[in-house]
């Protein structure tokens, strides 16, 4: 594994670990506090490690070589198009009252995971195979 | 674009990983260039030429563009 990816793992996994801990902690705490300002702080706590995750992602993208960056760029472009179109279609279905609406929090919270999931799938299934030659 | 990267590498008995390490790119990138799946940027092409002590045009040549 290249040094840039080793650094990414060193930065990404602890940040994601902290995110999981803070997310579980904030859910537990939110059931026990009422003050709006305190609820706002507690519920946003998991965003802090996500900023570190974003930093790790930016650093790995900038540290990769030109083909790796291109692959990531193409995968995220496909992911953005799929996610955006999916949400748009969902909005049209809601507008036509064809399906029952989910609550706004659920819809908003799932944007990032869906974007990342589609990125991973696009990279694995469509983008990387286009640049893969026969084995050495 | 066609290139002689694999031929030059094999002449020196380097693996793709060896070459990737010297160029500071991934093995995936070396493989993609060798198999014509990816054309390197001009700076990378210059690094490759410098490593093999050849001119760019003696390593890369225009192919049939679609």
N, CA and C atoms of all chains as a GROMACS GRO file, in nm:
protein
  606
    1UNK      N    1   0.084  -0.121   0.000
    1UNK     CA    2   0.000   0.000   0.000
    1UNK      C    3   0.087   0.125   0.000
    2UNK      N    4   0.051   0.222  -0.085
    2UNK     CA    5   0.131   0.343  -0.096
    2UNK      C    6   0.119   0.427   0.032
    3UNK      N    7   0.222   0.509   0.054
    3UNK     CA    8   0.227   0.590   0.177
    3UNK      C    9   0.105   0.680   0.189
    4UNK      N   10   0.059   0.734   0.078
    4UNK     CA   11  -0.055   0.826   0.083
    4UNK      C   12  -0.181   0.755   0.134
    5UNK      N   13  -0.194   0.628   0.100
    5UNK     CA   14  -0.311   0.553   0.147
    5UNK      C   15  -0.293   0.503   0.290
    6UNK      N   16  -0.168   0.475   0.327
    6UNK     CA   17  -0.143   0.440   0.467
    6UNK      C   18  -0.180   0.558   0.558
    7UNK      N   19  -0.138   0.677   0.517
    7UNK     CA   20  -0.173   0.798   0.594
    7UNK      C   21  -0.324   0.818   0.600
    8UNK      N   22  -0.390   0.792   0.488
    8UNK     CA   23  -0.536   0.805   0.484
    8UNK      C   24  -0.600   0.713   0.587
    9UNK      N   25  -0.555   0.588   0.593
    9UNK     CA   26  -0.614   0.495   0.688
    9UNK      C   27  -0.586   0.538   0.831
   10UNK      N   28  -0.464   0.589   0.855
   10UNK     CA   29  -0.431   0.637   0.990
   10UNK      C   30  -0.521   0.753   1.031
   11UNK      N   31  -0.562   0.834   0.934
   11UNK     CA   32  -0.645   0.951   0.966
   11UNK      C   33  -0.794   0.918   0.963
   12UNK      N   34  -0.833   0.831   0.868
   12UNK     CA   35  -0.976   0.805   0.845
   12UNK      C   36  -1.039   0.720   0.956
   13UNK      N   37  -0.975   0.608   0.989
   13UNK     CA   38  -1.041   0.514   1.080
   13UNK      C   39  -1.057   0.568   1.222
   14UNK      N   40  -0.955   0.634   1.281
   14UNK     CA   41  -0.980   0.694   1.413
   14UNK      C   42  -1.092   0.798   1.409
   15UNK      N   43  -1.096   0.878   1.302
   15UNK     CA   44  -1.201   0.980   1.292
   15UNK      C   45  -1.339   0.915   1.281
   16UNK      N   46  -1.348   0.808   1.203
   16UNK     CA   47  -1.476   0.738   1.191
   16UNK      C   48  -1.514   0.671   1.323
   17UNK      N   49  -1.413   0.620   1.395
   17UNK     CA   50  -1.438   0.561   1.526
   17UNK      C   51  -1.495   0.665   1.621
   18UNK      N   52  -1.433   0.783   1.620
   18UNK     CA   53  -1.482   0.892   1.706
   18UNK      C   54  -1.623   0.933   1.665
   19UNK      N   55  -1.650   0.932   1.537
   19UNK     CA   56  -1.784   0.966   1.487
   19UNK      C   57  -1.888   0.868   1.543
   20UNK      N   58  -1.857   0.739   1.535
   20UNK     CA   59  -1.952   0.638   1.582
   20UNK      C   60  -1.978   0.656   1.732
   21UNK      N   61  -1.869   0.676   1.807
   21UNK     CA   62  -1.883   0.693   1.953
   21UNK      C   63  -1.967   0.817   1.984
   22UNK      N   64  -1.936   0.929   1.917
   22UNK     CA   65  -2.010   1.053   1.943
   22UNK      C   66  -2.155   1.042   1.894
   23UNK      N   67  -2.177   0.972   1.787
   23UNK     CA   68  -2.314   0.956   1.737
   23UNK      C   69  -2.398   0.877   1.838
   24UNK      N   70  -2.342   0.764   1.886
   24UNK     CA   71  -2.414   0.684   1.985
   24UNK      C   72  -2.435   0.766   2.113
   25UNK      N   73  -2.330   0.839   2.153
   25UNK     CA   74  -2.340   0.921   2.273
   25UNK      C   75  -2.442   1.032   2.259
   26UNK      N   76  -2.448   1.094   2.143
   26UNK     CA   77  -2.542   1.205   2.125
   26UNK      C   78  -2.687   1.154   2.122
   27UNK      N   79  -2.708   1.038   2.059
   27UNK     CA   80  -2.843   0.980   2.057
   27UNK      C   81  -2.888   0.949   2.200
   28UNK      N   82  -2.796   0.894   2.280
   28UNK     CA   83  -2.826   0.860   2.419
   28UNK      C   84  -2.857   0.987   2.498
   29UNK      N   85  -2.774   1.090   2.478
   29UNK     CA   86  -2.792   1.215   2.552
   29UNK      C   87  -2.919   1.290   2.512
   30UNK      N   88  -2.953   1.287   2.385
   30UNK     CA   89  -3.070   1.363   2.337
   30UNK      C   90  -3.200   1.318   2.403
   31UNK      N   91  -3.201   1.192   2.448
   31UNK     CA   92  -3.322   1.141   2.516
   31UNK      C   93  -3.332   1.194   2.658
   32UNK      N   94  -3.223   1.256   2.705
   32UNK     CA   95  -3.217   1.295   2.847
   32UNK      C   96  -3.207   1.446   2.868
   33UNK      N   97  -3.202   1.524   2.761
   33UNK     CA   98  -3.192   1.669   2.779
   33UNK      C   99  -3.303   1.739   2.700
   34UNK      N  100  -3.344   1.856   2.751
   34UNK     CA  101  -3.456   1.929   2.690
   34UNK      C  102  -3.417   2.065   2.634
   35UNK      N  103  -3.317   2.130   2.694
   35UNK     CA  104  -3.282   2.267   2.651
   35UNK      C  105  -3.242   2.266   2.503
   36UNK      N  106  -3.306   2.355   2.426
   36UNK     CA  107  -3.284   2.355   2.281
   36UNK      C  108  -3.138   2.380   2.245
   37UNK      N  109  -3.076   2.479   2.312
   37UNK     CA  110  -2.937   2.512   2.278
   37UNK      C  111  -2.844   2.394   2.306
   38UNK      N  112  -2.874   2.321   2.416
   38UNK     CA  113  -2.790   2.206   2.451
   38UNK      C  114  -2.813   2.091   2.352
   39UNK      N  115  -2.939   2.074   2.310
   39UNK     CA  116  -2.970   1.970   2.212
   39UNK      C  117  -2.900   1.997   2.079
   40UNK      N  118  -2.894   2.127   2.045
   40UNK     CA  119  -2.825   2.164   1.920
   40UNK      C  120  -2.677   2.126   1.927
   41UNK      N  121  -2.614   2.157   2.040
   41UNK     CA  122  -2.471   2.125   2.056
   41UNK      C  123  -2.448   1.974   2.053
   42UNK      N  124  -2.530   1.904   2.132
   42UNK     CA  125  -2.512   1.758   2.144
   42UNK      C  126  -2.534   1.688   2.010
   43UNK      N  127  -2.638   1.731   1.938
   43UNK     CA  128  -2.669   1.660   1.812
   43UNK      C  129  -2.566   1.689   1.703
   44UNK      N  130  -2.497   1.804   1.717
   44UNK     CA  131  -2.395   1.838   1.615
   44UNK      C  132  -2.256   1.783   1.651
   45UNK      N  133  -2.242   1.725   1.770
   45UNK     CA  134  -2.110   1.672   1.812
   45UNK      C  135  -2.049   1.575   1.709
   46UNK      N  136  -2.130   1.482   1.651
   46UNK     CA  137  -2.070   1.388   1.555
   46UNK      C  138  -2.017   1.456   1.428
   47UNK      N  139  -2.056   1.581   1.405
   47UNK     CA  140  -2.006   1.651   1.286
   47UNK      C  141  -1.856   1.681   1.301
   48UNK      N  142  -1.810   1.699   1.425
   48UNK     CA  143  -1.669   1.735   1.446
   48UNK      C  144  -1.573   1.630   1.389
   49UNK      N  145  -1.590   1.501   1.426
   49UNK     CA  146  -1.501   1.402   1.363
   49UNK      C  147  -1.522   1.390   1.212
   50UNK      N  148  -1.644   1.423   1.166
   50UNK     CA  149  -1.666   1.418   1.022
   50UNK      C  150  -1.582   1.524   0.950
   51UNK      N  151  -1.553   1.634   1.018
   51UNK     CA  152  -1.464   1.734   0.959
   51UNK      C  153  -1.324   1.675   0.941
   52UNK      N  154  -1.283   1.591   1.039
   52UNK     CA  155  -1.154   1.523   1.026
   52UNK      C  156  -1.156   1.420   0.912
   53UNK      N  157  -1.273   1.356   0.896
   53UNK     CA  158  -1.288   1.261   0.785
   53UNK      C  159  -1.274   1.337   0.653
   54UNK      N  160  -1.341   1.453   0.644
   54UNK     CA  161  -1.331   1.534   0.522
   54UNK      C  162  -1.186   1.574   0.496
   55UNK      N  163  -1.116   1.610   0.603
   55UNK     CA  164  -0.974   1.649   0.588
   55UNK      C  165  -0.893   1.532   0.534
   56UNK      N  166  -0.919   1.414   0.588
   56UNK     CA  167  -0.847   1.294   0.542
   56UNK      C  168  -0.876   1.268   0.394
   57UNK      N  169  -1.002   1.286   0.354
   57UNK     CA  170  -1.041   1.261   0.215
   57UNK      C  171  -0.971   1.362   0.123
   58UNK      N  172  -0.973   1.489   0.164
   58UNK     CA  173  -0.908   1.593   0.081
   58UNK      C  174  -0.759   1.564   0.068
   59UNK      N  175  -0.696   1.524   0.180
   59UNK     CA  176  -0.552   1.499   0.177
   59UNK      C  177  -0.517   1.377   0.090
   60UNK      N  178  -0.601   1.275   0.095
   60UNK     CA  179  -0.569   1.157   0.012
   60UNK      C  180  -0.592   1.188  -0.135
   61UNK      N  181  -0.697   1.265  -0.166
   61UNK     CA  182  -0.722   1.299  -0.307
   61UNK      C  183  -0.607   1.384  -0.361
   62UNK      N  184  -0.561   1.481  -0.282
   62UNK     CA  185  -0.452   1.566  -0.328
   62UNK      C  186  -0.319   1.493  -0.336
   63UNK      N  187  -0.304   1.388  -0.252
   63UNK     CA  188  -0.177   1.316  -0.246
   63UNK      C  189  -0.167   1.203  -0.348
   64UNK      N  190  -0.280   1.168  -0.409
   64UNK     CA  191  -0.279   1.056  -0.505
   64UNK      C  192  -0.213   1.098  -0.636
   65UNK      N  193  -0.185   0.998  -0.719
   65UNK     CA  194  -0.131   1.033  -0.851
   65UNK      C  195  -0.245   1.073  -0.945
   66UNK      N  196  -0.209   1.115  -1.065
   66UNK     CA  197  -0.308   1.176  -1.155
   66UNK      C  198  -0.418   1.079  -1.198
   67UNK      N  199  -0.386   0.952  -1.216
   67UNK     CA  200  -0.491   0.856  -1.257
   67UNK      C  201  -0.585   0.827  -1.140
   68UNK      N  202  -0.527   0.813  -1.022
   68UNK     CA  203  -0.612   0.787  -0.904
   68UNK      C  204  -0.710   0.903  -0.882
   69UNK      N  205  -0.659   1.026  -0.899
   69UNK     CA  206  -0.747   1.143  -0.884
   69UNK      C  207  -0.856   1.144  -0.991
   70UNK      N  208  -0.819   1.108  -1.111
   70UNK     CA  209  -0.916   1.104  -1.220
   70UNK      C  210  -1.025   1.002  -1.193
   71UNK      N  211  -0.983   0.885  -1.144
   71UNK     CA  212  -1.080   0.779  -1.113
   71UNK      C  213  -1.177   0.828  -1.004
   72UNK      N  214  -1.123   0.890  -0.901
   72UNK     CA  215  -1.209   0.941  -0.794
   72UNK      C  216  -1.302   1.050  -0.845
   73UNK      N  217  -1.249   1.138  -0.929
   73UNK     CA  218  -1.331   1.248  -0.983
   73UNK      C  219  -1.446   1.192  -1.067
   74UNK      N  220  -1.417   1.095  -1.152
   74UNK     CA  221  -1.522   1.038  -1.236
   74UNK      C  222  -1.626   0.965  -1.150
   75UNK      N  223  -1.578   0.893  -1.048
   75UNK     CA  224  -1.671   0.819  -0.962
   75UNK      C  225  -1.761   0.914  -0.884
   76UNK      N  226  -1.704   1.023  -0.833
   76UNK     CA  227  -1.787   1.117  -0.755
   76UNK      C  228  -1.883   1.192  -0.847
   77UNK      N  229  -1.842   1.214  -0.973
   77UNK     CA  230  -1.934   1.280  -1.068
   77UNK      C  231  -2.054   1.190  -1.097
   78UNK      N  232  -2.027   1.061  -1.117
   78UNK     CA  233  -2.137   0.967  -1.142
   78UNK      C  234  -2.226   0.960  -1.018
   79UNK      N  235  -2.162   0.953  -0.901
   79UNK     CA  236  -2.237   0.944  -0.776
   79UNK      C  237  -2.325   1.068  -0.756
   80UNK      N  238  -2.271   1.187  -0.784
   80UNK     CA  239  -2.349   1.310  -0.767
   80UNK      C  240  -2.468   1.310  -0.863
   81UNK      N  241  -2.446   1.264  -0.986
   81UNK     CA  242  -2.555   1.262  -1.084
   81UNK      C  243  -2.663   1.162  -1.041
   82UNK      N  244  -2.621   1.044  -0.996
   82UNK     CA  245  -2.718   0.941  -0.956
   82UNK      C  246  -2.796   0.986  -0.833
   83UNK      N  247  -2.722   1.037  -0.732
   83UNK     CA  248  -2.787   1.080  -0.608
   83UNK      C  249  -2.881   1.197  -0.635
   84UNK      N  250  -2.834   1.294  -0.712
   84UNK     CA  251  -2.916   1.412  -0.741
   84UNK      C  252  -3.041   1.374  -0.818
   85UNK      N  253  -3.024   1.288  -0.918
   85UNK     CA  254  -3.138   1.246  -0.999
   85UNK      C  255  -3.235   1.163  -0.915
   86UNK      N  256  -3.178   1.078  -0.828
   86UNK     CA  257  -3.263   0.997  -0.741
   86UNK      C  258  -3.346   1.084  -0.647
   87UNK      N  259  -3.281   1.183  -0.588
   87UNK     CA  260  -3.355   1.273  -0.497
   87UNK      C  261  -3.457   1.356  -0.574
   88UNK      N  262  -3.423   1.394  -0.697
   88UNK     CA  263  -3.517   1.471  -0.779
   88UNK      C  264  -3.641   1.386  -0.810
   89UNK      N  265  -3.616   1.260  -0.850
   89UNK     CA  266  -3.728   1.169  -0.880
   89UNK      C  267  -3.813   1.146  -0.756
   90UNK      N  268  -3.745   1.132  -0.641
   90UNK     CA  269  -3.817   1.115  -0.514
   90UNK      C  270  -3.906   1.238  -0.489
   91UNK      N  271  -3.852   1.356  -0.514
   91UNK     CA  272  -3.929   1.480  -0.496
   91UNK      C  273  -4.051   1.484  -0.588
   92UNK      N  274  -4.035   1.439  -0.711
   92UNK     CA  275  -4.148   1.437  -0.805
   92UNK      C  276  -4.256   1.340  -0.757
   93UNK      N  277  -4.212   1.224  -0.707
   93UNK     CA  278  -4.309   1.126  -0.656
   93UNK      C  279  -4.384   1.180  -0.534
   94UNK      N  280  -4.310   1.254  -0.449
   94UNK     CA  281  -4.376   1.317  -0.334
   94UNK      C  282  -4.474   1.423  -0.380
   95UNK      N  283  -4.430   1.503  -0.477
   95UNK     CA  284  -4.514   1.612  -0.528
   95UNK      C  285  -4.644   1.559  -0.587
   96UNK      N  286  -4.635   1.443  -0.653
   96UNK     CA  287  -4.754   1.384  -0.714
   96UNK      C  288  -4.834   1.302  -0.612
   97UNK      N  289  -4.785   1.302  -0.487
   97UNK     CA  290  -4.850   1.226  -0.379
   97UNK      C  291  -4.867   1.077  -0.415
   98UNK      N  292  -4.764   1.026  -0.484
   98UNK     CA  293  -4.764   0.884  -0.520
   98UNK      C  294  -4.715   0.800  -0.402
   99UNK      N  295  -4.620   0.854  -0.328
   99UNK     CA  296  -4.565   0.781  -0.213
   99UNK      C  297  -4.577   0.868  -0.087
  100UNK      N  298  -4.574   0.800   0.027
  100UNK     CA  299  -4.583   0.873   0.154
  100UNK      C  300  -4.448   0.936   0.186
  101UNK      N  301  -4.448   1.061   0.231
  101UNK     CA  302  -4.319   1.127   0.260
  101UNK      C  303  -4.252   1.072   0.384
  102UNK      N  304  -4.118   1.064   0.378
  102UNK     CA  305  -4.038   1.039   0.498
  102UNK      C  306  -4.022   1.173   0.569
  103UNK      N  307  -3.983   1.169   0.696
  103UNK     CA  308  -3.961   1.297   0.763
  103UNK      C  309  -3.833   1.362   0.710
  104UNK      N  310  -3.829   1.493   0.716
  104UNK     CA  311  -3.718   1.570   0.659
  104UNK      C  312  -3.582   1.529   0.713
  105UNK      N  313  -3.576   1.498   0.845
  105UNK     CA  314  -3.448   1.461   0.905
  105UNK      C  315  -3.391   1.336   0.839
  106UNK      N  316  -3.477   1.236   0.817
  106UNK     CA  317  -3.431   1.111   0.755
  106UNK      C  318  -3.379   1.138   0.614
  107UNK      N  319  -3.455   1.217   0.538
  107UNK     CA  320  -3.416   1.247   0.400
  107UNK      C  321  -3.280   1.318   0.398
  108UNK      N  322  -3.263   1.417   0.486
  108UNK     CA  323  -3.138   1.495   0.487
  108UNK      C  324  -3.020   1.411   0.535
  109UNK      N  325  -3.042   1.330   0.638
  109UNK     CA  326  -2.933   1.251   0.696
  109UNK      C  327  -2.880   1.148   0.596
  110UNK      N  328  -2.965   1.098   0.507
  110UNK     CA  329  -2.922   0.992   0.415
  110UNK      C  330  -2.852   1.044   0.290
  111UNK      N  331  -2.846   1.176   0.270
  111UNK     CA  332  -2.780   1.228   0.150
  111UNK      C  333  -2.634   1.183   0.144
  112UNK      N  334  -2.560   1.207   0.250
  112UNK     CA  335  -2.416   1.176   0.254
  112UNK      C  336  -2.388   1.027   0.238
  113UNK      N  337  -2.456   0.940   0.318
  113UNK     CA  338  -2.430   0.796   0.300
  113UNK      C  339  -2.462   0.747   0.158
  114UNK      N  340  -2.573   0.797   0.100
  114UNK     CA  341  -2.609   0.753  -0.036
  114UNK      C  342  -2.504   0.800  -0.136
  115UNK      N  343  -2.459   0.924  -0.118
  115UNK     CA  344  -2.355   0.978  -0.207
  115UNK      C  345  -2.229   0.892  -0.201
  116UNK      N  346  -2.188   0.856  -0.080
  116UNK     CA  347  -2.066   0.776  -0.062
  116UNK      C  348  -2.084   0.634  -0.114
  117UNK      N  349  -2.203   0.578  -0.091
  117UNK     CA  350  -2.232   0.442  -0.139
  117UNK      C  351  -2.227   0.438  -0.291
  118UNK      N  352  -2.291   0.538  -0.355
  118UNK     CA  353  -2.292   0.542  -0.502
  118UNK      C  354  -2.151   0.565  -0.556
  119UNK      N  355  -2.072   0.647  -0.484
  119UNK     CA  356  -1.932   0.670  -0.524
  119UNK      C  357  -1.855   0.538  -0.525
  120UNK      N  358  -1.869   0.461  -0.417
  120UNK     CA  359  -1.799   0.333  -0.407
  120UNK      C  360  -1.840   0.236  -0.517
  121UNK      N  361  -1.971   0.228  -0.540
  121UNK     CA  362  -2.021   0.138  -0.644
  121UNK      C  363  -1.972   0.182  -0.782
  122UNK      N  364  -1.980   0.312  -0.810
  122UNK     CA  365  -1.939   0.364  -0.942
  122UNK      C  366  -1.791   0.336  -0.964
  123UNK      N  367  -1.710   0.358  -0.860
  123UNK     CA  368  -1.566   0.336  -0.872
  123UNK      C  369  -1.535   0.189  -0.900
  124UNK      N  370  -1.600   0.103  -0.823
  124UNK     CA  371  -1.572  -0.041  -0.832
  124UNK      C  372  -1.625  -0.101  -0.963
  125UNK      N  373  -1.746  -0.063  -1.002
  125UNK     CA  374  -1.812  -0.131  -1.113
  125UNK      C  375  -1.791  -0.066  -1.249
  126UNK      N  376  -1.776   0.068  -1.251
  126UNK     CA  377  -1.772   0.135  -1.380
  126UNK      C  378  -1.638   0.203  -1.411
  127UNK      N  379  -1.583   0.273  -1.313
  127UNK     CA  380  -1.468   0.359  -1.344
  127UNK      C  381  -1.337   0.281  -1.344
  128UNK      N  382  -1.307   0.212  -1.233
  128UNK     CA  383  -1.178   0.140  -1.227
  128UNK      C  384  -1.162   0.038  -1.339
  129UNK      N  385  -1.268  -0.038  -1.373
  129UNK     CA  386  -1.249  -0.137  -1.481
  129UNK      C  387  -1.211  -0.074  -1.614
  130UNK      N  388  -1.250   0.052  -1.636
  130UNK     CA  389  -1.216   0.117  -1.763
  130UNK      C  390  -1.066   0.142  -1.777
  131UNK      N  391  -0.996   0.152  -1.663
  131UNK     CA  392  -0.852   0.181  -1.667
  131UNK      C  393  -0.769   0.058  -1.635
  132UNK      N  394  -0.834  -0.056  -1.622
  132UNK     CA  395  -0.761  -0.176  -1.582
  132UNK      C  396  -0.715  -0.253  -1.706
  133UNK      N  397  -0.584  -0.272  -1.718
  133UNK     CA  398  -0.533  -0.353  -1.829
  133UNK      C  399  -0.523  -0.497  -1.786
  134UNK      N  400  -0.470  -0.581  -1.874
  134UNK     CA  401  -0.450  -0.720  -1.837
  134UNK      C  402  -0.340  -0.728  -1.731
  135UNK      N  403  -0.340  -0.837  -1.656
  135UNK     CA  404  -0.241  -0.852  -1.548
  135UNK      C  405  -0.101  -0.857  -1.607
  136UNK      N  406  -0.004  -0.819  -1.521
  136UNK     CA  407   0.136  -0.813  -1.568
  136UNK      C  408   0.185  -0.951  -1.609
  137UNK      N  409  -0.292   0.682  -2.791
  137UNK     CA  410  -0.146   0.698  -2.792
  137UNK      C  411  -0.081   0.562  -2.763
  138UNK      N  412   0.020   0.529  -2.840
  138UNK     CA  413   0.094   0.404  -2.815
  138UNK      C  414   0.222   0.437  -2.739
  139UNK      N  415   0.274   0.340  -2.667
  139UNK     CA  416   0.399   0.366  -2.594
  139UNK      C  417   0.480   0.238  -2.578
  140UNK      N  418   0.607   0.258  -2.545
  140UNK     CA  419   0.702   0.146  -2.529
  140UNK      C  420   0.737   0.122  -2.383
  141UNK      N  421   0.648   0.166  -2.295
  141UNK     CA  422   0.681   0.162  -2.153
  141UNK      C  423   0.708   0.019  -2.104
  142UNK      N  424   0.620  -0.073  -2.144
  142UNK     CA  425   0.638  -0.211  -2.096
  142UNK      C  426   0.771  -0.267  -2.148
  143UNK      N  427   0.797  -0.244  -2.275
  143UNK     CA  428   0.921  -0.293  -2.336
  143UNK      C  429   1.043  -0.237  -2.262
  144UNK      N  430   1.043  -0.108  -2.234
  144UNK     CA  431   1.157  -0.046  -2.166
  144UNK      C  432   1.172  -0.098  -2.024
  145UNK      N  433   1.059  -0.118  -1.959
  145UNK     CA  434   1.062  -0.168  -1.821
  145UNK      C  435   1.116  -0.310  -1.816
  146UNK      N  436   1.067  -0.394  -1.906
  146UNK     CA  437   1.110  -0.534  -1.908
  146UNK      C  438   1.259  -0.545  -1.941
  147UNK      N  439   1.306  -0.458  -2.030
  147UNK     CA  440   1.450  -0.456  -2.064
  147UNK      C  441   1.536  -0.438  -1.940
  148UNK      N  442   1.484  -0.360  -1.845
  148UNK     CA  443   1.559  -0.332  -1.722
  148UNK      C  444   1.526  -0.429  -1.609
  149UNK      N  445   1.442  -0.527  -1.641
  149UNK     CA  446   1.400  -0.628  -1.543
  149UNK      C  447   1.333  -0.564  -1.421
  150UNK      N  448   1.256  -0.460  -1.446
  150UNK     CA  449   1.180  -0.397  -1.337
  150UNK      C  450   1.038  -0.451  -1.336
  151UNK      N  451   0.981  -0.465  -1.218
  151UNK     CA  452   0.839  -0.497  -1.208
  151UNK      C  453   0.760  -0.367  -1.223
  152UNK      N  454   0.631  -0.379  -1.241
  152UNK     CA  455   0.547  -0.258  -1.246
  152UNK      C  456   0.556  -0.182  -1.115
  153UNK      N  457   0.567  -0.257  -1.006
  153UNK     CA  458   0.578  -0.191  -0.875
  153UNK      C  459   0.710  -0.114  -0.864
  154UNK      N  460   0.819  -0.172  -0.917
  154UNK     CA  461   0.949  -0.103  -0.917
  154UNK      C  462   0.938   0.030  -0.992
  155UNK      N  463   0.880   0.023  -1.111
  155UNK     CA  464   0.868   0.143  -1.193
  155UNK      C  465   0.776   0.246  -1.126
  156UNK      N  466   0.665   0.196  -1.070
  156UNK     CA  467   0.571   0.286  -1.004
  156UNK      C  468   0.641   0.360  -0.889
  157UNK      N  469   0.722   0.286  -0.813
  157UNK     CA  470   0.795   0.347  -0.702
  157UNK      C  471   0.889   0.457  -0.748
  158UNK      N  472   0.957   0.433  -0.858
  158UNK     CA  473   1.052   0.533  -0.910
  158UNK      C  474   0.982   0.656  -0.968
  159UNK      N  475   0.859   0.634  -1.015
  159UNK     CA  476   0.784   0.747  -1.072
  159UNK      C  477   0.692   0.814  -0.970
  160UNK      N  478   0.684   0.754  -0.851
  160UNK     CA  479   0.595   0.802  -0.745
  160UNK      C  480   0.449   0.802  -0.791
  161UNK      N  481   0.411   0.691  -0.856
  161UNK     CA  482   0.271   0.671  -0.892
  161UNK      C  483   0.232   0.530  -0.847
  162UNK      N  484   0.105   0.498  -0.862
  162UNK     CA  485   0.060   0.364  -0.822
  162UNK      C  486   0.092   0.262  -0.932
  163UNK      N  487   0.095   0.134  -0.892
  163UNK     CA  488   0.117   0.028  -0.990
  163UNK      C  489   0.002   0.024  -1.091
  164UNK      N  490  -0.116   0.057  -1.040
  164UNK     CA  491  -0.235   0.065  -1.126
  164UNK      C  492  -0.213   0.165  -1.240
  165UNK      N  493  -0.148   0.275  -1.209
  165UNK     CA  494  -0.124   0.378  -1.310
  165UNK      C  495  -0.023   0.331  -1.414
  166UNK      N  496   0.083   0.266  -1.367
  166UNK     CA  497   0.182   0.210  -1.462
  166UNK      C  498   0.113   0.110  -1.554
  167UNK      N  499   0.031   0.022  -1.495
  167UNK     CA  500  -0.039  -0.079  -1.574
  167UNK      C  501  -0.132  -0.014  -1.676
  168UNK      N  502  -0.204   0.090  -1.634
  168UNK     CA  503  -0.298   0.158  -1.725
  168UNK      C  504  -0.225   0.225  -1.840
  169UNK      N  505  -0.107   0.281  -1.813
  169UNK     CA  506  -0.030   0.345  -1.920
  169UNK      C  507   0.024   0.239  -2.016
  170UNK      N  508   0.081   0.133  -1.959
  170UNK     CA  509   0.139   0.027  -2.043
  170UNK      C  510   0.036  -0.035  -2.135
  171UNK      N  511  -0.085  -0.050  -2.086
  171UNK     CA  512  -0.188  -0.119  -2.165
  171UNK      C  513  -0.270  -0.021  -2.250
  172UNK      N  514  -0.229   0.105  -2.248
  172UNK     CA  515  -0.296   0.203  -2.333
  172UNK      C  516  -0.432   0.247  -2.282
  173UNK      N  517  -0.462   0.214  -2.156
  173UNK     CA  518  -0.592   0.254  -2.100
  173UNK      C  519  -0.589   0.400  -2.054
  174UNK      N  520  -0.471   0.450  -2.032
  174UNK     CA  521  -0.458   0.588  -1.982
  174UNK      C  522  -0.335   0.653  -2.042
  175UNK      N  523  -0.353   0.775  -2.091
  175UNK     CA  524  -0.240   0.853  -2.144
  175UNK      C  525  -0.192   0.948  -2.034
  176UNK      N  526  -0.064   0.942  -1.999
  176UNK     CA  527  -0.016   1.026  -1.889
  176UNK      C  528  -0.016   1.173  -1.926
  177UNK      N  529  -0.017   1.255  -1.820
  177UNK     CA  530  -0.005   1.399  -1.841
  177UNK      C  531   0.135   1.429  -1.894
  178UNK      N  532   0.153   1.550  -1.943
  178UNK     CA  533   0.286   1.588  -1.993
  178UNK      C  534   0.393   1.583  -1.884
  179UNK      N  535   0.364   1.636  -1.762
  179UNK     CA  536   0.467   1.625  -1.656
  179UNK      C  537   0.508   1.480  -1.626
  180UNK      N  538   0.408   1.389  -1.623
  180UNK     CA  539   0.442   1.249  -1.595
  180UNK      C  540   0.519   1.188  -1.713
  181UNK      N  541   0.480   1.224  -1.834
  181UNK     CA  542   0.552   1.175  -1.951
  181UNK      C  543   0.698   1.222  -1.947
  182UNK      N  544   0.720   1.344  -1.902
  182UNK     CA  545   0.857   1.394  -1.889
  182UNK      C  546   0.934   1.316  -1.781
  183UNK      N  547   0.866   1.284  -1.671
  183UNK     CA  548   0.932   1.206  -1.564
  183UNK      C  549   0.973   1.068  -1.617
  184UNK      N  550   0.882   1.008  -1.697
  184UNK     CA  551   0.911   0.876  -1.754
  184UNK      C  552   1.031   0.886  -1.849
  185UNK      N  553   1.029   0.988  -1.934
  185UNK     CA  554   1.138   1.006  -2.030
  185UNK      C  555   1.271   1.027  -1.958
  186UNK      N  556   1.267   1.106  -1.852
  186UNK     CA  557   1.389   1.134  -1.776
  186UNK      C  558   1.442   1.007  -1.710
  187UNK      N  559   1.350   0.928  -1.656
  187UNK     CA  560   1.392   0.804  -1.589
  187UNK      C  561   1.462   0.710  -1.686
  188UNK      N  562   1.408   0.700  -1.808
  188UNK     CA  563   1.468   0.609  -1.906
  188UNK      C  564   1.576   0.678  -1.991
  189UNK      N  565   1.598   0.805  -1.962
  189UNK     CA  566   1.698   0.884  -2.036
  189UNK      C  567   1.674   0.879  -2.187
  190UNK      N  568   1.547   0.899  -2.221
  190UNK     CA  569   1.506   0.901  -2.362
  190UNK      C  570   1.419   1.024  -2.385
  191UNK      N  571   1.392   1.053  -2.511
  191UNK     CA  572   1.300   1.163  -2.540
  191UNK      C  573   1.156   1.111  -2.529
  192UNK      N  574   1.066   1.203  -2.505
  192UNK     CA  575   0.925   1.162  -2.494
  192UNK      C  576   0.878   1.093  -2.622
  193UNK      N  577   0.914   1.151  -2.736
  193UNK     CA  578   0.862   1.096  -2.862
  193UNK      C  579   0.923   0.959  -2.896
  194UNK      N  580   1.032   0.922  -2.829
  194UNK     CA  581   1.084   0.787  -2.853
  194UNK      C  582   1.015   0.684  -2.763
  195UNK      N  583   0.935   0.732  -2.669
  195UNK     CA  584   0.859   0.641  -2.582
  195UNK      C  585   0.711   0.641  -2.622
  196UNK      N  586   0.659   0.762  -2.647
  196UNK     CA  587   0.517   0.774  -2.682
  196UNK      C  588   0.504   0.817  -2.827
  197UNK      N  589   0.403   0.760  -2.892
  197UNK     CA  590   0.376   0.804  -3.029
  197UNK      C  591   0.224   0.811  -3.048
  198UNK      N  592   0.180   0.902  -3.134
  198UNK     CA  593   0.036   0.917  -3.152
  198UNK      C  594  -0.025   0.788  -3.207
  199UNK      N  595  -0.139   0.750  -3.153
  199UNK     CA  596  -0.211   0.635  -3.207
  199UNK      C  597  -0.324   0.685  -3.292
  200UNK      N  598  -0.412   0.593  -3.328
  200UNK     CA  599  -0.530   0.633  -3.406
  200UNK      C  600  -0.635   0.684  -3.308
  201UNK      N  601  -0.667   0.812  -3.318
  201UNK     CA  602  -0.765   0.871  -3.226
  201UNK      C  603  -0.906   0.846  -3.280
  202UNK      N  604  -0.997   0.816  -3.186
  202UNK     CA  605  -1.136   0.792  -3.226
  202UNK      C  606  -1.211   0.922  -3.251
   0.00000   0.00000   0.00000
